[in-house]
Amino acid sequence: MSDTTILDETDRTTGRDALRKNIQAAIALAGAVRSTLGPKGLDKLLVDDEGRSMVTNDGITVLESAKVEHPIAHMLIASSAAQDQSVRDGTTTTVLLASEWLQNAWHLVVQGVHPATIARGFRMAESFCKEHLDELSFEATKNDIEAATMTSLSGKLHQKIQSIISACAVEAADAVVMESNGSVVADPTRVKVITRSGPAVEDSKLITGLALPKKRAHVEMPSSLPPGNILLVDGGLELRSLSTDVHLNVTSTSALKSFQDAEQQRLLDQVKMLVDLEIKLLACREGIDDSMHAYLADAGIKAFRRVAKSDLELLARGCGARLVPTIHQAKQADVGVFISSRCERWGDVDHWILETDEGGATFVASGSTDAVVGEVERCFADALGVACRLKEHPKLIPGGGATYIALARRLRRYAETVPGREQLAIEAFADGLESIPRILAENAGMDPIDTLLQIVSIQTKDEDDTIGLNAITRQPENMRTSRVVEPVRVLEQAICGANEATIAILRIDDVLWAKQEIGVPDDVQANLDGTAPDRR
């Protein structure tokens, strides 16, 4: 039998040592975004391999931009990304909760509590929190939705811009909300974003309808159109080219003329088809032959060429049209309708604005530099996601850490009724929830312990679960009165995602790392072998 040891080429860490290292990785990752939480959170400067920089306060942007090697860190980033995709807020909170729960779990493991017992206690605590979130939540009015949207932007840009972006996000959500199968649906992908560098951030605005940076094919085409029909083509209206490299020897000019006339007639036939379908607006992914511009203009058809496929699909959803490969294949069922079409010039760029029955809106993100425009665009995406989710599920909870503290208070009373060591895990879970208001106070320059104890005391004495920390005034206040509220789904998803990641990490007691062989880069090896190409 061979003397080769099993797993000889693998580094192995087991037991408590494996858990300790995994928790250290989670704490290190949380430390990268800890200072960004809350309205007084600080920004991060991100620099990539090519020297491009970005200043942002968004937790998921920081996490996804960082080069992380540890698999535990990847698990937490995946949980944060799921939070972002689901509710568009609470990405930093997810990582901070998981990190705090892991740290509290480690203290219990050192005291002799088995990780499986801790996991059971954490699941019991999660279920308890979900059951009691309903009694802490309240129905959202339109003003509450605007307040929650603005709260989601806390710490990003300045307050005036937060107000502008949140108002635009709520208006955009109203423009895309619709009923489907008896339920309300607000799809944020139906809102288009256009960026403009140069104007001030305050010039950012929302336009009703879909706006594209496009110029009509010919100046004689109508600039504005009343309601009419629209056709969207995945091809174009231009002369055909040979699909392969073929050389034609033309021996007669009449033969060439007849060939050109046939191609021209083919295009004219397509224009006639558009007239027969009563098309007033044509958008093509490919080009439109110059010779057809006059015919289209005479027919009263406004045409746009080189429209991106993604924009065509967005237009199709708004107009109720179908994207057709060619004009020849168009049928009446493929034709869509629009309310109005107009062209406007912003600065030195022409824009086409289309209003449709199915709604839709366009947000124009402005800023003095590309970096500022990028941050405005990210902030609007987050605000729009929150506004759309609130249209679908209009329930809110007090912000400023008030709900975290209220849940922690209830959990401690619940823990007293649980026999066994799971009680310790539930209390550790409650301690982790209180880490959020502590970090909010810490980032606001306040003493985290004193602030937490003060809020807990007021909540308990007054039996008021809406008391939280207003980081702007640096005082405990009624969060509903102060208009600091957040969607209940943000906290629900954050607790669920963070707890799943925490339990998954707690259950790992063996880490196997395959040893990496030292390799030589291909270009260096080619030089050593003398097989590298001569570039002189």
C-alpha positions as a Python dict, from the first residue, in 0.01 Angstrom:
ca = {
    (1, 'M'): (0, 0, 0),
    (2, 'S'): (124, 348, -81),
    (3, 'D'): (257, 560, 203),
    (4, 'T'): (105, 872, 50),
    (5, 'T'): (-103, 1047, 314),
    (6, 'I'): (-467, 1113, 233),
    (7, 'L'): (-523, 1481, 150),
    (8, 'D'): (-148, 1529, 134),
    (9, 'E'): (-186, 1813, -115),
    (10, 'T'): (-448, 1992, 94),
    (11, 'D'): (-422, 2238, 383),
    (12, 'R'): (-683, 2149, 643),
    (13, 'T'): (-830, 2347, 932),
    (14, 'T'): (-1079, 2180, 1165),
    (15, 'G'): (-1293, 2239, 1473),
    (16, 'R'): (-1289, 2564, 1661),
    (17, 'D'): (-987, 2687, 1470),
    (18, 'A'): (-1181, 2665, 1141),
    (19, 'L'): (-1480, 2845, 1292),
    (20, 'R'): (-1260, 3115, 1443),
    (21, 'K'): (-1090, 3190, 1112),
    (22, 'N'): (-1422, 3199, 928),
    (23, 'I'): (-1567, 3442, 1180),
    (24, 'Q'): (-1255, 3659, 1156),
    (25, 'A'): (-1310, 3682, 779),
    (26, 'A'): (-1673, 3787, 833),
    (27, 'I'): (-1574, 4052, 1088),
    (28, 'A'): (-1307, 4188, 853),
    (29, 'L'): (-1559, 4219, 571),
    (30, 'A'): (-1810, 4395, 795),
    (31, 'G'): (-1539, 4637, 902),
    (32, 'A'): (-1508, 4754, 541),
    (33, 'V'): (-1868, 4885, 535),
    (34, 'R'): (-1937, 4951, 904),
    (35, 'S'): (-1865, 5324, 882),
    (36, 'T'): (-2104, 5375, 586),
    (37, 'L'): (-2423, 5298, 784),
    (38, 'G'): (-2674, 5571, 853),
    (39, 'P'): (-2718, 5936, 756),
    (40, 'K'): (-2383, 6025, 912),
    (41, 'G'): (-2201, 5735, 746),
    (42, 'L'): (-1876, 5806, 567),
    (43, 'D'): (-1791, 5747, 201),
    (44, 'K'): (-1544, 5504, 48),
    (45, 'L'): (-1295, 5577, -230),
    (46, 'L'): (-1271, 5277, -462),
    (47, 'V'): (-983, 5251, -709),
    (48, 'D'): (-970, 4971, -967),
    (49, 'D'): (-676, 4810, -1144),
    (50, 'E'): (-677, 5073, -1417),
    (51, 'G'): (-666, 5363, -1175),
    (52, 'R'): (-1032, 5462, -1216),
    (53, 'S'): (-1184, 5590, -894),
    (54, 'M'): (-1533, 5599, -747),
    (55, 'V'): (-1664, 5763, -430),
    (56, 'T'): (-1971, 5592, -289),
    (57, 'N'): (-2164, 5525, 30),
    (58, 'D'): (-2349, 5222, -107),
    (59, 'G'): (-2259, 4904, 83),
    (60, 'I'): (-2313, 4653, -199),
    (61, 'T'): (-2110, 4869, -440),
    (62, 'V'): (-1819, 4868, -195),
    (63, 'L'): (-1844, 4492, -138),
    (64, 'E'): (-1875, 4396, -504),
    (65, 'S'): (-1591, 4626, -607),
    (66, 'A'): (-1348, 4480, -353),
    (67, 'K'): (-1126, 4189, -452),
    (68, 'V'): (-1209, 3927, -194),
    (69, 'E'): (-1044, 3585, -180),
    (70, 'H'): (-1197, 3425, 130),
    (71, 'P'): (-1502, 3203, 57),
    (72, 'I'): (-1680, 3315, 376),
    (73, 'A'): (-1660, 3673, 257),
    (74, 'H'): (-1809, 3562, -75),
    (75, 'M'): (-2103, 3405, 112),
    (76, 'L'): (-2179, 3730, 292),
    (77, 'I'): (-2143, 3934, -27),
    (78, 'A'): (-2388, 3695, -196),
    (79, 'S'): (-2639, 3753, 87),
    (80, 'S'): (-2595, 4128, 53),
    (81, 'A'): (-2642, 4107, -325),
    (82, 'A'): (-2963, 3906, -275),
    (83, 'Q'): (-3084, 4179, -39),
    (84, 'D'): (-3009, 4440, -305),
    (85, 'Q'): (-3193, 4250, -578),
    (86, 'S'): (-3494, 4182, -356),
    (87, 'V'): (-3560, 4514, -179),
    (88, 'R'): (-3282, 4751, -301),
    (89, 'D'): (-3190, 4855, 55),
    (90, 'G'): (-3037, 4712, 372),
    (91, 'T'): (-2727, 4565, 203),
    (92, 'T'): (-2488, 4700, 467),
    (93, 'T'): (-2724, 4595, 747),
    (94, 'T'): (-2723, 4234, 623),
    (95, 'V'): (-2345, 4205, 650),
    (96, 'L'): (-2329, 4383, 985),
    (97, 'L'): (-2598, 4160, 1140),
    (98, 'A'): (-2431, 3841, 1019),
    (99, 'S'): (-2094, 3957, 1149),
    (100, 'E'): (-2236, 4049, 1490),
    (101, 'W'): (-2428, 3722, 1527),
    (102, 'L'): (-2118, 3523, 1437),
    (103, 'Q'): (-1913, 3711, 1691),
    (104, 'N'): (-2176, 3650, 1961),
    (105, 'A'): (-2197, 3285, 1861),
    (106, 'W'): (-1821, 3248, 1903),
    (107, 'H'): (-1847, 3363, 2266),
    (108, 'L'): (-2106, 3088, 2325),
    (109, 'V'): (-1891, 2826, 2150),
    (110, 'V'): (-1599, 2914, 2377),
    (111, 'Q'): (-1832, 2861, 2676),
    (112, 'G'): (-1915, 2514, 2551),
    (113, 'V'): (-2239, 2565, 2357),
    (114, 'H'): (-2250, 2349, 2044),
    (115, 'P'): (-2289, 2534, 1709),
    (116, 'A'): (-2594, 2320, 1624),
    (117, 'T'): (-2764, 2440, 1943),
    (118, 'I'): (-2682, 2800, 1854),
    (119, 'A'): (-2825, 2746, 1506),
    (120, 'R'): (-3151, 2616, 1653),
    (121, 'G'): (-3175, 2915, 1883),
    (122, 'F'): (-3109, 3155, 1597),
    (123, 'R'): (-3384, 2995, 1386),
    (124, 'M'): (-3627, 3025, 1677),
    (125, 'A'): (-3533, 3392, 1714),
    (126, 'E'): (-3578, 3456, 1341),
    (127, 'S'): (-3926, 3303, 1344),
    (128, 'F'): (-4017, 3510, 1650),
    (129, 'C'): (-3904, 3831, 1478),
    (130, 'K'): (-4108, 3758, 1166),
    (131, 'E'): (-4419, 3695, 1375),
    (132, 'H'): (-4384, 4023, 1567),
    (133, 'L'): (-4287, 4249, 1276),
    (134, 'D'): (-4654, 4281, 1182),
    (135, 'E'): (-4747, 4439, 1517),
    (136, 'L'): (-4462, 4688, 1479),
    (137, 'S'): (-4554, 4783, 1120),
    (138, 'F'): (-4818, 5024, 987),
    (139, 'E'): (-4984, 5098, 654),
    (140, 'A'): (-4802, 5349, 437),
    (141, 'T'): (-4963, 5661, 292),
    (142, 'K'): (-4820, 5847, -8),
    (143, 'N'): (-4634, 6084, 226),
    (144, 'D'): (-4497, 5785, 419),
    (145, 'I'): (-4371, 5630, 94),
    (146, 'E'): (-4187, 5953, 9),
    (147, 'A'): (-4037, 5959, 361),
    (148, 'A'): (-3925, 5594, 336),
    (149, 'T'): (-3771, 5654, -5),
    (150, 'M'): (-3576, 5949, 131),
    (151, 'T'): (-3468, 5745, 435),
    (152, 'S'): (-3318, 5485, 201),
    (153, 'L'): (-3089, 5759, 66),
    (154, 'S'): (-2962, 5866, 409),
    (155, 'G'): (-2590, 5934, 400),
    (156, 'K'): (-2580, 5957, 19),
    (157, 'L'): (-2523, 6298, -140),
    (158, 'H'): (-2676, 6594, 45),
    (159, 'Q'): (-3028, 6645, 175),
    (160, 'K'): (-3156, 6864, -109),
    (161, 'I'): (-3052, 6607, -369),
    (162, 'Q'): (-3202, 6329, -158),
    (163, 'S'): (-3534, 6515, -168),
    (164, 'I'): (-3519, 6559, -546),
    (165, 'I'): (-3425, 6197, -616),
    (166, 'S'): (-3682, 6052, -375),
    (167, 'A'): (-3960, 6266, -526),
    (168, 'C'): (-3861, 6154, -877),
    (169, 'A'): (-3846, 5789, -765),
    (170, 'V'): (-4197, 5798, -615),
    (171, 'E'): (-4335, 5970, -926),
    (172, 'A'): (-4163, 5710, -1147),
    (173, 'A'): (-4310, 5427, -939),
    (174, 'D'): (-4657, 5580, -985),
    (175, 'A'): (-4597, 5588, -1360),
    (176, 'V'): (-4518, 5216, -1387),
    (177, 'V'): (-4758, 5072, -1129),
    (178, 'M'): (-5028, 4845, -1273),
    (179, 'E'): (-5257, 4560, -1171),
    (180, 'S'): (-5179, 4204, -1275),
    (181, 'N'): (-5384, 3900, -1172),
    (182, 'G'): (-5551, 4095, -894),
    (183, 'S'): (-5227, 4224, -740),
    (184, 'V'): (-5035, 4549, -774),
    (185, 'V'): (-4709, 4530, -970),
    (186, 'A'): (-4452, 4807, -1010),
    (187, 'D'): (-4167, 4709, -1240),
    (188, 'P'): (-3863, 4939, -1198),
    (189, 'T'): (-3709, 4810, -1524),
    (190, 'R'): (-3972, 5009, -1714),
    (191, 'V'): (-3803, 5331, -1602),
    (192, 'K'): (-3518, 5440, -1826),
    (193, 'V'): (-3220, 5639, -1698),
    (194, 'I'): (-3030, 5893, -1911),
    (195, 'T'): (-2707, 6050, -1787),
    (196, 'R'): (-2582, 6403, -1857),
    (197, 'S'): (-2242, 6532, -1746),
    (198, 'G'): (-2208, 6906, -1705),
    (199, 'P'): (-2534, 7038, -1553),
    (200, 'A'): (-2567, 7063, -1176),
    (201, 'V'): (-2700, 6771, -973),
    (202, 'E'): (-3011, 6979, -897),
    (203, 'D'): (-3099, 6966, -1268),
    (204, 'S'): (-3176, 6594, -1242),
    (205, 'K'): (-3541, 6542, -1332),
    (206, 'L'): (-3808, 6289, -1424),
    (207, 'I'): (-3985, 6296, -1759),
    (208, 'T'): (-4322, 6131, -1812),
    (209, 'G'): (-4275, 5890, -2099),
    (210, 'L'): (-3972, 5721, -2248),
    (211, 'A'): (-3690, 5947, -2361),
    (212, 'L'): (-3409, 5834, -2589),
    (213, 'P'): (-3107, 6036, -2701),
    (214, 'K'): (-3210, 6002, -3066),
    (215, 'K'): (-3256, 6237, -3361),
    (216, 'R'): (-3525, 6177, -3621),
    (217, 'A'): (-3394, 6043, -3951),
    (218, 'H'): (-3476, 6359, -4149),
    (219, 'V'): (-3559, 6718, -4056),
    (220, 'E'): (-3868, 6718, -4281),
    (221, 'M'): (-4025, 6444, -4072),
    (222, 'P'): (-4282, 6574, -3820),
    (223, 'S'): (-4128, 6687, -3491),
    (224, 'S'): (-4443, 6616, -3287),
    (225, 'L'): (-4714, 6360, -3340),
    (226, 'P'): (-5061, 6308, -3187),
    (227, 'P'): (-5179, 5957, -3089),
    (228, 'G'): (-5108, 5696, -3355),
    (229, 'N'): (-4956, 5361, -3446),
    (230, 'I'): (-4593, 5259, -3400),
    (231, 'L'): (-4391, 4975, -3554),
    (232, 'L'): (-4069, 4844, -3400),
    (233, 'V'): (-3829, 4664, -3635),
    (234, 'D'): (-3534, 4450, -3534),
    (235, 'G'): (-3385, 4512, -3878),
    (236, 'G'): (-3381, 4817, -4102),
    (237, 'L'): (-3504, 4985, -4417),
    (238, 'E'): (-3191, 4980, -4631),
    (239, 'L'): (-3033, 4821, -4935),
    (240, 'R'): (-2928, 4461, -4895),
    (241, 'S'): (-2564, 4361, -4905),
    (242, 'L'): (-2414, 4030, -5017),
    (243, 'S'): (-2371, 3786, -4731),
    (244, 'T'): (-2042, 3646, -4869),
    (245, 'D'): (-1745, 3785, -5057),
    (246, 'V'): (-1862, 3770, -5417),
    (247, 'H'): (-1722, 3959, -5716),
    (248, 'L'): (-1978, 4052, -5983),
    (249, 'N'): (-1869, 4139, -6334),
    (250, 'V'): (-2133, 4367, -6484),
    (251, 'T'): (-2113, 4371, -6864),
    (252, 'S'): (-2417, 4592, -6920),
    (253, 'T'): (-2512, 4918, -6753),
    (254, 'S'): (-2878, 4835, -6808),
    (255, 'A'): (-2837, 4518, -6600),
    (256, 'L'): (-2687, 4719, -6314),
    (257, 'K'): (-2965, 4977, -6345),
    (258, 'S'): (-3234, 4710, -6330),
    (259, 'F'): (-3068, 4561, -6022),
    (260, 'Q'): (-3066, 4900, -5849),
    (261, 'D'): (-3425, 4970, -5952),
    (262, 'A'): (-3537, 4636, -5810),
    (263, 'E'): (-3373, 4713, -5475),
    (264, 'Q'): (-3525, 5060, -5473),
    (265, 'Q'): (-3868, 4917, -5551),
    (266, 'R'): (-3829, 4669, -5265),
    (267, 'L'): (-3776, 4957, -5022),
    (268, 'L'): (-4071, 5150, -5168),
    (269, 'D'): (-4290, 4844, -5122),
    (270, 'Q'): (-4195, 4841, -4753),
    (271, 'V'): (-4287, 5210, -4720),
    (272, 'K'): (-4623, 5129, -4883),
    (273, 'M'): (-4673, 4852, -4625),
    (274, 'L'): (-4616, 5107, -4349),
    (275, 'V'): (-4877, 5336, -4503),
    (276, 'D'): (-5124, 5048, -4532),
    (277, 'L'): (-5073, 4967, -4162),
    (278, 'E'): (-5130, 5337, -4082),
    (279, 'I'): (-4792, 5364, -3915),
    (280, 'K'): (-4699, 5711, -3792),
    (281, 'L'): (-4385, 5619, -3599),
    (282, 'L'): (-4107, 5379, -3705),
    (283, 'A'): (-3808, 5268, -3493),
    (284, 'C'): (-3541, 5041, -3642),
    (285, 'R'): (-3245, 4868, -3481),
    (286, 'E'): (-3048, 4903, -3805),
    (287, 'G'): (-3022, 5181, -4063),
    (288, 'I'): (-3270, 5355, -4291),
    (289, 'D'): (-3156, 5426, -4645),
    (290, 'D'): (-3116, 5796, -4724),
    (291, 'S'): (-3325, 5761, -5039),
    (292, 'M'): (-3626, 5661, -4826),
    (293, 'H'): (-3622, 5966, -4599),
    (294, 'A'): (-3827, 6181, -4838),
    (295, 'Y'): (-4085, 5907, -4901),
    (296, 'L'): (-4129, 5851, -4527),
    (297, 'A'): (-4162, 6225, -4466),
    (298, 'D'): (-4421, 6259, -4744),
    (299, 'A'): (-4619, 5977, -4584),
    (300, 'G'): (-4615, 6163, -4248),
    (301, 'I'): (-4401, 5892, -4084),
    (302, 'K'): (-4141, 5991, -3826),
    (303, 'A'): (-3856, 5739, -3826),
    (304, 'F'): (-3564, 5666, -3594),
    (305, 'R'): (-3270, 5444, -3681),
    (306, 'R'): (-2993, 5270, -3485),
    (307, 'V'): (-3216, 5228, -3179),
    (308, 'A'): (-3064, 4983, -2929),
    (309, 'K'): (-3238, 4648, -2892),
    (310, 'S'): (-3289, 4706, -2518),
    (311, 'D'): (-3464, 5036, -2595),
    (312, 'L'): (-3682, 4869, -2858),
    (313, 'E'): (-3789, 4608, -2604),
    (314, 'L'): (-3869, 4884, -2354),
    (315, 'L'): (-4075, 5064, -2618),
    (316, 'A'): (-4255, 4740, -2706),
    (317, 'R'): (-4366, 4694, -2344),
    (318, 'G'): (-4492, 5050, -2322),
    (319, 'C'): (-4673, 5055, -2657),
    (320, 'G'): (-4808, 4702, -2657),
    (321, 'A'): (-4618, 4631, -2979),
    (322, 'R'): (-4424, 4328, -3099),
    (323, 'L'): (-4069, 4350, -3224),
    (324, 'V'): (-4063, 4223, -3586),
    (325, 'P'): (-3749, 4107, -3776),
    (326, 'T'): (-3835, 4298, -4097),
    (327, 'I'): (-4103, 4533, -4222),
    (328, 'H'): (-4216, 4267, -4474),
    (329, 'Q'): (-4313, 4040, -4186),
    (330, 'A'): (-4515, 4303, -3999),
    (331, 'K'): (-4884, 4236, -3935),
    (332, 'Q'): (-5159, 4436, -3775),
    (333, 'A'): (-5115, 4242, -3450),
    (334, 'D'): (-4752, 4362, -3428),
    (335, 'V'): (-4848, 4729, -3436),
    (336, 'G'): (-4845, 4928, -3111),
    (337, 'V'): (-5004, 5258, -3013),
    (338, 'F'): (-4869, 5572, -2849),
    (339, 'I'): (-5021, 5883, -2693),
    (340, 'S'): (-4776, 6143, -2821),
    (341, 'S'): (-4429, 6174, -2968),
    (342, 'R'): (-4210, 6480, -2960),
    (343, 'C'): (-3847, 6581, -3008),
    (344, 'E'): (-3660, 6811, -2771),
    (345, 'R'): (-3305, 6938, -2764),
    (346, 'W'): (-3121, 6936, -2432),
    (347, 'G'): (-2794, 7118, -2462),
    (348, 'D'): (-2638, 6987, -2781),
    (349, 'V'): (-2820, 6650, -2786),
    (350, 'D'): (-3156, 6575, -2950),
    (351, 'H'): (-3396, 6354, -2755),
    (352, 'W'): (-3707, 6163, -2861),
    (353, 'I'): (-3982, 6153, -2597),
    (354, 'L'): (-4266, 5904, -2633),
    (355, 'E'): (-4572, 5880, -2408),
    (356, 'T'): (-4765, 5553, -2400),
    (357, 'D'): (-5080, 5405, -2248),
    (358, 'E'): (-4881, 5157, -2040),
    (359, 'G'): (-4695, 5434, -1862),
    (360, 'G'): (-4320, 5451, -1833),
    (361, 'A'): (-4085, 5728, -1730),
    (362, 'T'): (-3730, 5849, -1784),
    (363, 'F'): (-3498, 5985, -1518),
    (364, 'V'): (-3233, 6231, -1634),
    (365, 'A'): (-2933, 6201, -1400),
    (366, 'S'): (-2719, 6515, -1408),
    (367, 'G'): (-2391, 6602, -1243),
    (368, 'S'): (-2079, 6809, -1286),
    (369, 'T'): (-1857, 6504, -1342),
    (370, 'D'): (-1901, 6144, -1453),
    (371, 'A'): (-1833, 6028, -1095),
    (372, 'V'): (-2113, 6246, -956),
    (373, 'V'): (-2352, 6133, -1231),
    (374, 'G'): (-2273, 5770, -1150),
    (375, 'E'): (-2356, 5821, -782),
    (376, 'V'): (-2683, 6000, -870),
    (377, 'E'): (-2774, 5710, -1098),
    (378, 'R'): (-2704, 5452, -823),
    (379, 'C'): (-2903, 5653, -568),
    (380, 'F'): (-3201, 5677, -801),
    (381, 'A'): (-3191, 5302, -870),
    (382, 'D'): (-3203, 5233, -494),
    (383, 'A'): (-3480, 5488, -432),
    (384, 'L'): (-3684, 5359, -725),
    (385, 'G'): (-3653, 5001, -604),
    (386, 'V'): (-3775, 5098, -257),
    (387, 'A'): (-4065, 5304, -399),
    (388, 'C'): (-4176, 5021, -631),
    (389, 'R'): (-4164, 4763, -351),
    (390, 'L'): (-4373, 4992, -131),
    (391, 'K'): (-4633, 5025, -406),
    (392, 'E'): (-4659, 4645, -404),
    (393, 'H'): (-4636, 4599, -26),
    (394, 'P'): (-4718, 4932, 149),
    (395, 'K'): (-4614, 4852, 505),
    (396, 'L'): (-4352, 5045, 701),
    (397, 'I'): (-4170, 5028, 1032),
    (398, 'P'): (-4000, 5302, 1238),
    (399, 'G'): (-3637, 5361, 1141),
    (400, 'G'): (-3341, 5493, 1337),
    (401, 'G'): (-3288, 5153, 1499),
    (402, 'A'): (-3624, 5172, 1681),
    (403, 'T'): (-3759, 4844, 1542),
    (404, 'Y'): (-3431, 4661, 1608),
    (405, 'I'): (-3444, 4764, 1973),
    (406, 'A'): (-3814, 4679, 2003),
    (407, 'L'): (-3752, 4329, 1861),
    (408, 'A'): (-3452, 4279, 2090),
    (409, 'R'): (-3662, 4371, 2396),
    (410, 'R'): (-3928, 4119, 2297),
    (411, 'L'): (-3670, 3852, 2223),
    (412, 'R'): (-3520, 3878, 2570),
    (413, 'R'): (-3861, 3824, 2728),
    (414, 'Y'): (-3921, 3534, 2491),
    (415, 'A'): (-3582, 3381, 2576),
    (416, 'E'): (-3687, 3353, 2941),
    (417, 'T'): (-3957, 3106, 2838),
    (418, 'V'): (-3720, 2880, 2641),
    (419, 'P'): (-3553, 2602, 2843),
    (420, 'G'): (-3209, 2478, 2749),
    (421, 'R'): (-2910, 2642, 2590),
    (422, 'E'): (-3114, 2778, 2301),
    (423, 'Q'): (-3205, 3055, 2544),
    (424, 'L'): (-2845, 3178, 2530),
    (425, 'A'): (-2854, 3180, 2148),
    (426, 'I'): (-3177, 3384, 2144),
    (427, 'E'): (-3021, 3640, 2376),
    (428, 'A'): (-2714, 3652, 2151),
    (429, 'F'): (-2947, 3711, 1856),
    (430, 'A'): (-3108, 4002, 2042),
    (431, 'D'): (-2764, 4149, 2117),
    (432, 'G'): (-2685, 4132, 1744),
    (433, 'L'): (-3001, 4325, 1654),
    (434, 'E'): (-2896, 4604, 1891),
    (435, 'S'): (-2568, 4640, 1704),
    (436, 'I'): (-2746, 4844, 1433),
    (437, 'P'): (-2853, 5135, 1659),
    (438, 'R'): (-2510, 5117, 1827),
    (439, 'I'): (-2335, 5159, 1491),
    (440, 'L'): (-2574, 5441, 1393),
    (441, 'A'): (-2480, 5626, 1712),
    (442, 'E'): (-2111, 5552, 1664),
    (443, 'N'): (-2112, 5690, 1308),
    (444, 'A'): (-2292, 6002, 1433),
    (445, 'G'): (-2010, 6066, 1681),
    (446, 'M'): (-2213, 5962, 1986),
    (447, 'D'): (-2142, 5712, 2261),
    (448, 'P'): (-2300, 5386, 2134),
    (449, 'I'): (-2363, 5227, 2475),
    (450, 'D'): (-2513, 5532, 2641),
    (451, 'T'): (-2732, 5602, 2338),
    (452, 'L'): (-2860, 5244, 2324),
    (453, 'L'): (-2940, 5235, 2696),
    (454, 'Q'): (-3121, 5568, 2673),
    (455, 'I'): (-3345, 5451, 2386),
    (456, 'V'): (-3416, 5117, 2557),
    (457, 'S'): (-3511, 5303, 2875),
    (458, 'I'): (-3751, 5539, 2694),
    (459, 'Q'): (-3912, 5258, 2494),
    (460, 'T'): (-3966, 5051, 2807),
    (461, 'K'): (-4089, 5337, 3026),
    (462, 'D'): (-4326, 5487, 2769),
    (463, 'E'): (-4412, 5156, 2602),
    (464, 'D'): (-4341, 5328, 2272),
    (465, 'D'): (-4174, 5113, 2006),
    (466, 'T'): (-4133, 5408, 1769),
    (467, 'I'): (-3853, 5573, 1971),
    (468, 'G'): (-3522, 5557, 1784),
    (469, 'L'): (-3211, 5763, 1718),
    (470, 'N'): (-3240, 6065, 1495),
    (471, 'A'): (-2878, 6093, 1383),
    (472, 'I'): (-2937, 6445, 1249),
    (473, 'T'): (-3059, 6595, 1578),
    (474, 'R'): (-2857, 6341, 1782),
    (475, 'Q'): (-3158, 6279, 2006),
    (476, 'P'): (-3398, 5988, 2070),
    (477, 'E'): (-3725, 6075, 1894),
    (478, 'N'): (-4049, 5928, 1769),
    (479, 'M'): (-3941, 5805, 1428),
    (480, 'R'): (-4286, 5826, 1270),
    (481, 'T'): (-4317, 6189, 1374),
    (482, 'S'): (-3965, 6256, 1247),
    (483, 'R'): (-4052, 6084, 914),
    (484, 'V'): (-3770, 5832, 952),
    (485, 'V'): (-3933, 5510, 833),
    (486, 'E'): (-3834, 5212, 621),
    (487, 'P'): (-4014, 4925, 443),
    (488, 'V'): (-4089, 4626, 663),
    (489, 'R'): (-3958, 4400, 384),
    (490, 'V'): (-3610, 4553, 417),
    (491, 'L'): (-3573, 4438, 779),
    (492, 'E'): (-3750, 4107, 715),
    (493, 'Q'): (-3519, 4022, 425),
    (494, 'A'): (-3210, 4144, 612),
    (495, 'I'): (-3284, 3923, 913),
    (496, 'C'): (-3359, 3623, 692),
    (497, 'G'): (-3055, 3663, 465),
    (498, 'A'): (-2810, 3741, 744),
    (499, 'N'): (-2935, 3452, 960),
    (500, 'E'): (-2911, 3203, 674),
    (501, 'A'): (-2550, 3306, 611),
    (502, 'T'): (-2471, 3297, 983),
    (503, 'I'): (-2606, 2946, 1032),
    (504, 'A'): (-2432, 2821, 718),
    (505, 'I'): (-2099, 2950, 852),
    (506, 'L'): (-2161, 2809, 1202),
    (507, 'R'): (-2214, 2461, 1057),
    (508, 'I'): (-1868, 2458, 894),
    (509, 'D'): (-1614, 2272, 1108),
    (510, 'D'): (-1368, 2164, 841),
    (511, 'V'): (-1197, 2382, 580),
    (512, 'L'): (-994, 2216, 305),
    (513, 'W'): (-765, 2434, 96),
    (514, 'A'): (-609, 2276, -211),
    (515, 'K'): (-240, 2365, -229),
    (516, 'Q'): (-158, 2583, -527),
    (517, 'E'): (143, 2480, -728),
    (518, 'I'): (389, 2752, -806),
    (519, 'G'): (349, 2826, -1175),
    (520, 'V'): (534, 3035, -1428),
    (521, 'P'): (333, 3280, -1643),
    (522, 'D'): (294, 3167, -2004),
    (523, 'D'): (482, 3462, -2153),
    (524, 'V'): (777, 3412, -1915),
    (525, 'Q'): (787, 3038, -1986),
    (526, 'A'): (782, 3108, -2362),
    (527, 'N'): (1086, 3336, -2324),
    (528, 'L'): (1267, 3068, -2124),
    (529, 'D'): (1187, 2807, -2389),
    (530, 'G'): (1284, 3036, -2673),
    (531, 'T'): (941, 2999, -2832),
    (532, 'A'): (824, 3356, -2779),
    (533, 'P'): (749, 3548, -3102),
    (534, 'D'): (1004, 3806, -3212),
    (535, 'R'): (836, 4147, -3162),
    (536, 'R'): (1126, 4354, -3284),
}
